[in-house]
Every structure is written in structure tokens, then in C-alpha cells.
Amino acid sequence: MKNDLATLKRHLLTGTSHMLPFIVAGGVLLALSVMLNGKGAQPEGAFLTGIWDMGIAGFTLFVPVLGGYIAYSIADRPALAPGMIGAYLANANGTGFLGAIIVGFLAGYIVNQLKRIPLSNKFKAVSTYFILPIGGTFIVSAIVIWGIGQPIAALMEALNGWLSGMGDGSKVALGTVLGGMTAFDMGGPINKVATLFAQTQVFEHPELMGGVGVAICVPPLGMFLATLFSKSRYSDEEREAGRAAGLMGMIGITEGAIPFAANDPLRVIPSIVAGGIVGNVIAFQMGVLNHAPWGGWIVLPVVDGRMGYIIATIAGAATTALIVNILKKPIDQRSEEKEEELDNSDELVLEFD
């Protein structure tokens, strides 16, 4: 079981390592366009719009890259197209990066099964570039289009209705739900439901964006603080990603936390959800009003109750950083445990021989 989990993690790390440059490049360019615009929203004008479009391109491409390279790690080049195309289609149906991970593994194992089909030497020569990519793409895409598309759309519609029904209820309950949803999948479908719910009511109920604007930036800021507070728990690459996440968090780009969540979802996702809830609830309780359909500190000029907004953000980010660093062990300790596991497995093999 441990070997199987280690193999799955290796495939996942292959996908995230190829995805990371797209996240960083796209996020920094988006942040730059929003900073130069200075209004906490999508910029106007040819130059800033061009920079915005560059950033959007990075965020559009990272999802298929993640799915494609997970599949590539499992089944080599023939799985690259099925993984990328399947993840792209899944994202179009609103599954976000979590859908890309699922589709990447699905594509890899499907292509591996297709490799088992006996072929003559004549067809084996073209299978890598022709038969396997086409067959794998068709099967994976069919599962995405006809299997998961409609259920996801129905789920998103049901979530919207549920949030609308909570609008007149307790601030703590609504803040808990919106904060948790906003942080959970970092720009994915659940995040989009929560943020769109608040954005579409920004003029009538700016208090919703007051909380959600905080929850948007808590995940990347929390992971930035985590890498700052405990360097021994993170690799050089993760600390570099933490600095980029800090910038993206300030500008309201939740996706800055995705590299950490993809590498270690069982520890990171609960931590950022807890931070998002804390930040959102505090902002609601302090009566923060955000008049821009955006998050991060870039919107402070249009926020009523700025000090409450800042306090809520710091509290949420600190919550995330503390929890994730409690859950994570230092890298050296994790390496020692892996070596002990390998030694133990070797001893078992020798005993059976």
C-alpha cells in the first residue's frame, strides 16, 4: 500500500512540477495588470488588457498541463494528449485543477490498458503516435463529456440555490460556508460558486465581498507565511513558490496556493479551508464592506472597514500557516522515515527469500 501511494505521489509531483511555471507566470502577469490598473478589478486599456490576457493564458494552460503530465508520468508520451485534452474538457465543465488531477490519472491508466492490446509489428510502429493517443483521447474525452459534465453543472446549480437560501441566516454560518468554499479548490468550481454568489451581489450586499475578498487571498498568503515560518518543512522550489504565492495573494489570486495543495492535498487543503473560514467570519463579524468584485489587499481603497479587512486577512493566513506547519513534518525527518521504510521492506524481502 505504501509503495502504491508513493507511486501515485510521484505521478502527481511530475504533473505539478510542469504546472508550476504556468501558475507563476500567469499569476504574476495578472497581478501586474491589476496593480497597474489600481482599481482592484479587470483592467481597461490596450496595454493592461494585453498583460491581463497573458496572465489568463497561463491560468488557462496550467490545468491541461497538470492533467497531461500526470498521465505522461504513468504511461509515457501516448498518454500526453489524452491527459491534456481530457483535463481541458473537464475544466470547461467547471472541474478546476481537482478535475485535472482525476482526469490525468484516468488517462494514464486507460492508455496503459490500451498498451496491453496485442498488435502486429506493423501497427506497433505507429501505436505511440497514432493509435494510443487517438484511442486514449476518445475514451477519456467521452467519459468527461458524457459522464461528468452534466452532474457537475447540476451540482453547481444546486450549490447556488443553497447559498441563496442562506443569505438571510447567521453571519457565522454563511461566513463559514463561503470561506470554506472559496478556499477549498482555489479557483475551481466550488470556489467559483462562492465568489460569483458574492460578486453578483456586490452592489446590494457588499458585506458578502467583504468576507469573500478576504477568503480569496488567505490560501496563497497562508502558504507564503508557512514557508516563511518553517523553512525546514519546504524544499527550495516550494519556498520559491511561496514567494510567488505571497504576491498573488496580495492581488487576490487564490490559485497561488495550488502548487502546495497539489503536492500535499491531505494537509494543505484542510489548512487553507480553516484559514478561509476564519478570515471570512471575522470580516463578516467586523462589518467589512468591499465594493469591488475582487479580493486581496489591492481592493483596500474601495473597502469600508479597512482595519477589519486587514485583521481578518492576517488572522486567516496565520491560521492556515500554523495548521499546515503542525501537520507537516520537516523534510529531513520525512527523508529518515522513508529510509527506515525502505530498510524494513528490504529486511522483509530477505526473510521471505
C-alpha positions as CSV (number, residue, x, y, z in Angstrom):
1,M,0.0,0.0,0.0
2,K,2.8,2.4,0.9
3,N,4.6,1.7,-2.3
4,D,1.4,2.3,-4.3
5,L,0.9,5.7,-2.5
6,A,4.5,6.6,-3.2
7,T,4.0,5.8,-6.9
8,L,0.8,7.9,-7.0
9,K,2.6,10.8,-5.4
10,R,5.4,10.6,-7.9
11,H,3.0,10.9,-10.8
12,L,1.3,13.8,-9.0
13,L,4.6,15.6,-8.5
14,T,5.5,15.2,-12.1
15,G,2.3,17.0,-13.1
16,T,2.7,19.8,-10.5
17,S,6.4,20.4,-11.4
18,H,5.4,21.0,-15.0
19,M,2.4,23.1,-14.0
20,L,4.2,25.4,-11.6
21,P,5.8,27.7,-14.2
22,F,2.4,28.4,-15.8
23,I,0.9,29.2,-12.4
24,V,3.8,31.6,-11.5
25,A,4.0,33.3,-14.9
26,G,0.2,33.7,-15.2
27,G,-0.3,34.8,-11.7
28,V,2.5,37.4,-11.7
29,L,1.2,38.9,-15.0
30,L,-2.3,39.1,-13.7
31,A,-1.1,40.7,-10.5
32,L,0.9,43.2,-12.5
33,S,-2.0,44.2,-14.7
34,V,-4.3,44.6,-11.6
35,M,-1.7,46.6,-9.7
36,L,-1.1,49.0,-12.6
37,N,-4.8,49.4,-13.1
38,G,-5.2,50.3,-9.4
39,K,-8.9,49.6,-9.2
40,G,-9.0,46.1,-7.9
41,A,-10.7,44.7,-11.0
42,Q,-10.1,43.7,-14.6
43,P,-8.1,46.4,-16.2
44,E,-9.0,48.6,-19.2
45,G,-6.9,49.9,-22.0
46,A,-4.9,48.0,-24.7
47,F,-1.6,47.7,-22.8
48,L,-3.0,46.5,-19.4
49,T,-5.6,44.3,-21.1
50,G,-2.8,42.7,-23.1
51,I,-0.9,41.9,-19.9
52,W,-4.1,40.6,-18.4
53,D,-4.7,38.3,-21.4
54,M,-1.1,36.9,-21.0
55,G,-1.9,36.0,-17.4
56,I,-5.2,34.5,-18.3
57,A,-3.4,32.3,-20.9
58,G,-1.1,31.0,-18.2
59,F,-4.1,30.1,-16.0
60,T,-5.9,28.5,-18.9
61,L,-3.0,26.3,-19.8
62,F,-1.9,25.1,-16.4
63,V,-5.0,22.8,-16.0
64,P,-4.3,20.7,-19.2
65,V,-0.6,20.7,-18.4
66,L,-1.3,19.3,-15.0
67,G,-3.5,16.6,-16.3
68,G,-1.3,15.8,-19.3
69,Y,1.9,15.4,-17.3
70,I,0.3,13.2,-14.7
71,A,-0.8,10.9,-17.5
72,Y,2.6,11.2,-19.1
73,S,4.3,10.0,-15.8
74,I,2.0,7.0,-15.8
75,A,2.0,5.9,-19.4
76,D,4.7,8.0,-21.2
77,R,4.1,10.0,-24.4
78,P,1.0,8.3,-25.7
79,A,-0.9,9.5,-22.6
80,L,0.1,13.1,-23.0
81,A,-2.7,14.1,-25.5
82,P,-5.4,12.2,-23.7
83,G,-4.4,13.7,-20.4
84,M,-4.2,17.3,-21.7
85,I,-7.3,17.2,-23.8
86,G,-9.4,15.4,-21.1
87,A,-8.3,17.9,-18.5
88,Y,-9.1,20.8,-20.8
89,L,-12.6,19.5,-21.4
90,A,-13.1,18.8,-17.7
91,N,-12.1,22.4,-16.8
92,A,-14.5,23.7,-19.4
93,N,-17.2,21.8,-17.5
94,G,-16.1,23.6,-14.3
95,T,-14.0,20.9,-12.5
96,G,-10.9,23.1,-12.0
97,F,-7.5,21.6,-11.0
98,L,-9.0,18.8,-9.0
99,G,-10.7,17.5,-12.1
100,A,-7.4,17.8,-14.0
101,I,-5.8,15.5,-11.4
102,I,-8.6,12.9,-11.7
103,V,-8.5,13.0,-15.5
104,G,-4.7,12.8,-15.5
105,F,-4.7,9.6,-13.5
106,L,-7.6,8.3,-15.6
107,A,-5.9,9.0,-18.9
108,G,-2.6,7.4,-17.7
109,Y,-4.2,4.1,-16.6
110,I,-6.5,3.9,-19.6
111,V,-3.6,4.3,-22.0
112,N,-1.7,1.7,-20.0
113,Q,-4.6,-0.7,-20.5
114,L,-4.7,0.1,-24.3
115,K,-1.0,-0.9,-24.5
116,R,-2.0,-4.4,-23.4
117,I,-3.9,-4.9,-26.7
118,P,-1.9,-7.2,-28.9
119,L,-0.8,-5.5,-32.1
120,S,1.2,-6.7,-35.1
121,N,4.7,-5.3,-35.7
122,K,3.2,-3.2,-38.5
123,F,0.8,-1.4,-36.1
124,K,3.2,-1.3,-33.1
125,A,5.4,1.1,-35.0
126,V,2.6,3.7,-35.2
127,S,0.8,3.0,-32.0
128,T,2.8,5.5,-29.9
129,Y,2.0,8.5,-32.1
130,F,-1.3,7.4,-33.7
131,I,-3.4,4.6,-32.2
132,L,-2.8,5.1,-28.5
133,P,-3.2,8.9,-28.4
134,I,-6.4,8.8,-30.5
135,G,-7.9,5.9,-28.7
136,G,-7.0,7.3,-25.3
137,T,-8.2,10.8,-26.1
138,F,-11.6,9.4,-27.4
139,I,-12.2,7.3,-24.3
140,V,-11.1,9.9,-21.7
141,S,-12.9,12.7,-23.5
142,A,-16.1,10.6,-23.8
143,I,-16.0,10.0,-20.1
144,V,-15.6,13.7,-19.4
145,I,-18.2,15.0,-21.9
146,W,-20.9,12.4,-21.4
147,G,-20.1,11.2,-17.9
148,I,-19.2,14.0,-15.6
149,G,-20.3,17.2,-17.5
150,Q,-24.0,17.3,-16.6
151,P,-23.6,16.1,-13.0
152,I,-21.1,18.9,-12.3
153,A,-23.4,21.5,-13.9
154,A,-26.4,20.2,-11.8
155,L,-24.2,20.3,-8.6
156,M,-23.1,23.9,-9.2
157,E,-26.8,25.0,-9.8
158,A,-27.8,23.3,-6.5
159,L,-25.0,25.0,-4.6
160,N,-26.0,28.4,-5.9
161,G,-29.6,27.7,-4.7
162,W,-28.3,26.6,-1.3
163,L,-26.2,29.7,-0.8
164,S,-29.1,32.0,-1.8
165,G,-31.2,30.3,0.8
166,M,-28.6,31.0,3.5
167,G,-28.4,34.7,2.6
168,D,-30.7,35.8,5.5
169,G,-29.3,33.4,8.1
170,S,-26.5,33.6,10.6
171,K,-23.3,35.6,9.7
172,V,-21.2,32.9,11.2
173,A,-22.9,30.1,9.3
174,L,-22.8,32.0,6.0
175,G,-19.2,33.1,6.6
176,T,-18.2,29.5,7.4
177,V,-19.7,28.2,4.2
178,L,-18.5,30.9,1.9
179,G,-15.0,31.0,3.4
180,G,-14.6,27.2,3.2
181,M,-15.9,27.0,-0.4
182,T,-13.8,29.9,-1.6
183,A,-10.6,28.4,-0.2
184,F,-11.3,24.7,-0.9
185,D,-10.4,24.3,-4.6
186,M,-8.6,27.6,-5.2
187,G,-10.3,28.9,-8.4
188,G,-12.1,25.6,-9.2
189,P,-15.9,25.1,-9.4
190,I,-16.7,25.3,-5.7
191,N,-14.6,28.5,-5.4
192,K,-16.4,29.9,-8.4
193,V,-19.8,29.3,-6.9
194,A,-19.0,31.1,-3.7
195,T,-17.2,34.0,-5.4
196,L,-19.8,34.5,-8.1
197,F,-22.5,34.4,-5.5
198,A,-20.8,37.4,-3.7
199,Q,-19.7,39.2,-6.9
200,T,-23.2,39.3,-8.4
201,Q,-24.5,41.0,-5.2
202,V,-21.6,43.4,-4.7
203,F,-23.8,46.5,-5.1
204,E,-26.7,45.4,-3.0
205,H,-24.7,43.4,-0.4
206,P,-21.0,44.5,-0.3
207,E,-20.6,42.7,3.0
208,L,-20.5,39.4,1.1
209,M,-17.5,40.5,-0.9
210,G,-16.0,41.9,2.3
211,G,-15.7,38.3,3.6
212,V,-15.1,36.5,0.3
213,G,-12.5,39.1,-0.7
214,V,-10.5,38.0,2.4
215,A,-11.1,34.3,1.8
216,I,-9.8,34.7,-1.8
217,C,-6.3,35.8,-0.6
218,V,-5.9,33.7,2.5
219,P,-4.8,30.4,0.9
220,P,-1.8,31.9,-1.0
221,L,-0.9,34.3,1.8
222,G,-1.2,31.4,4.3
223,M,1.2,29.2,2.4
224,F,3.6,32.1,1.9
225,L,3.6,32.6,5.7
226,A,4.0,28.8,6.2
227,T,7.2,28.7,4.1
228,L,8.4,31.8,5.9
229,F,7.8,30.5,9.4
230,S,9.2,27.0,8.9
231,K,11.8,26.7,6.1
232,S,12.8,23.2,7.2
233,R,9.4,21.9,6.1
234,Y,9.7,23.0,2.5
235,S,12.0,22.5,-0.4
236,D,13.8,25.3,-2.2
237,E,11.2,25.0,-5.0
238,E,8.3,25.3,-2.6
239,R,9.8,28.3,-0.8
240,E,10.2,30.0,-4.2
241,A,6.6,29.1,-5.0
242,G,5.7,30.6,-1.5
243,R,7.1,34.0,-2.5
244,A,5.1,34.0,-5.7
245,A,2.0,32.9,-3.7
246,G,2.5,35.9,-1.4
247,L,2.4,38.3,-4.3
248,M,-0.6,36.6,-5.8
249,G,-2.4,36.6,-2.5
250,M,-2.0,40.4,-2.1
251,I,-3.6,40.8,-5.5
252,G,-6.4,38.4,-4.9
253,I,-5.3,35.4,-6.9
254,T,-6.3,32.2,-5.0
255,E,-4.5,29.9,-7.4
256,G,-1.2,30.8,-5.9
257,A,-1.8,28.0,-3.3
258,I,-2.4,25.3,-5.9
259,P,1.2,24.0,-6.2
260,F,1.1,23.3,-2.5
261,A,-2.3,21.7,-2.5
262,A,-1.5,19.6,-5.5
263,N,1.7,18.3,-3.8
264,D,0.2,17.6,-0.4
265,P,-3.6,17.8,-0.6
266,L,-4.4,16.0,2.7
267,R,-2.5,18.6,4.8
268,V,-2.8,21.7,2.7
269,I,-6.5,21.8,1.7
270,P,-7.9,21.4,5.3
271,S,-5.4,24.1,6.4
272,I,-6.4,26.7,3.8
273,V,-10.1,25.9,4.3
274,A,-9.7,26.6,8.0
275,G,-7.9,29.8,7.2
276,G,-10.6,30.9,4.7
277,I,-13.3,30.3,7.3
278,V,-11.6,32.3,10.0
279,G,-10.9,35.2,7.6
280,N,-14.4,35.2,6.2
281,V,-16.2,35.0,9.5
282,I,-14.0,37.8,11.1
283,A,-14.7,40.1,8.2
284,F,-18.4,39.4,8.4
285,Q,-18.4,40.0,12.2
286,M,-16.5,43.3,11.9
287,G,-18.9,44.6,9.2
288,V,-16.4,44.9,6.4
289,L,-17.8,46.2,3.1
290,N,-15.9,45.5,-0.1
291,H,-17.3,47.5,-3.1
292,A,-15.2,45.7,-5.7
293,P,-15.8,42.2,-7.1
294,W,-12.3,41.2,-6.3
295,G,-10.1,40.1,-3.4
296,G,-6.7,40.7,-1.8
297,W,-5.3,44.0,-0.5
298,I,-5.5,45.6,-3.9
299,V,-9.1,46.5,-3.2
300,L,-8.4,48.3,0.1
301,P,-9.1,51.8,-1.5
302,V,-12.7,50.7,-2.0
303,V,-13.2,48.8,1.3
304,D,-15.2,50.2,4.2
305,G,-13.7,48.9,7.4
306,R,-10.1,48.6,6.1
307,M,-8.6,47.7,9.5
308,G,-11.2,44.8,9.9
309,Y,-10.3,43.6,6.4
310,I,-6.6,43.6,7.2
311,I,-7.1,41.9,10.6
312,A,-9.3,39.2,9.0
313,T,-6.7,38.5,6.3
314,I,-3.8,38.2,8.8
315,A,-5.9,36.0,11.1
316,G,-6.9,33.7,8.3
317,A,-3.5,33.5,6.7
318,A,-1.8,32.8,10.1
319,T,-4.4,30.1,10.9
320,T,-3.5,28.4,7.6
321,A,0.2,28.7,8.2
322,L,0.1,27.3,11.8
323,I,-2.2,24.4,10.9
324,V,-0.2,23.3,7.8
325,N,3.1,23.5,9.6
326,I,1.7,21.5,12.5
327,L,0.6,18.8,10.1
328,K,3.8,18.8,8.0
329,K,7.0,17.2,9.3
330,P,10.4,18.7,8.5
331,I,11.9,17.4,5.2
332,D,14.9,15.7,7.0
333,Q,12.5,13.8,9.3
334,R,10.4,12.7,6.3
335,S,13.5,11.5,4.5
336,E,14.7,9.5,7.5
337,E,11.3,7.8,7.8
338,K,11.4,6.9,4.1
339,E,14.8,5.4,4.5
340,E,13.6,3.3,7.5
341,E,10.6,2.1,5.5
342,L,12.9,1.0,2.7
343,D,15.2,-0.7,5.1
344,N,12.3,-2.5,6.7
345,S,10.9,-3.6,3.3
346,D,14.4,-4.9,2.3
347,E,14.5,-7.0,5.5
348,L,11.1,-8.5,4.8
349,V,12.2,-9.4,1.3
350,L,15.3,-11.1,2.7
351,E,13.3,-13.1,5.2
352,F,10.9,-14.4,2.6
353,D,13.8,-15.4,0.3
